[in-house]
């Protein structure tokens, strides 16, 4: 062991919903040597739009201030739905405001997913989520605002993080397979509250196309922003080769 193991290359400051427990172990599994994950949680309730906006307003700045005090090298807002529910322009303004206040790169999962789709050369996608239909509609609108055509969507209709996080990998695997359509260039698994990264390479083999998950894209984009070679990450999908 050496000092690199404590974040000697970079510390990723993760802002994450309080009820969630999936993203941290998956982030840690993907992190290259010398990159550590430091997390602060924000209280959240339901994952409808009202509950998500409460999360954004009440806790994000406070969480960012705690992580910036370390200091971390980047702030990652690790909640997919809270970063897309108000649209692209709202998210862009939030990023500008947070970077100005804390003097650190501030990135979101939704931006990470959109950039990942572009990186793998996909224009048309299908996506799977644990969400209620209202959120799937907002996710589709967000992606289409980014120039990404959405051909098919499927959700599990879950409203609370505790149920999303408890969803078995096998169920997410079958959901992702079932949402695919031949015309889709890539399949997305949206939500940082569902398990995903252990099944990405298996899905890519089965579907014969790129598979991007919210958690995977969040790590990839964080590393890209930090200037760290994503090819160091092995076993978690073709995205890291981009």
Secondary structure, DSSP 8 states (H G I E B T S, - for coil): --GGGGTSSEEEEEEEETT--SHHHHHHHH--TTEEEEEEEE---BSSHHHHHHHHHHHHHHHHHHHHTTT-SEEEE--HHHHHTT-HHHHHHHHHHHHHHHSSEEEEHHHHHHHHHHHTT-SEEEEEESS-HHHHHHHHHHHHHTT-EEEEEEE----BHHHHHTS-HHHHHHHHHHH--TT-SEEEE--TTS--GGGHHHHHHHHTSEEEEHHHHHHHHHHHHHT--GGG--SS-GGGG-
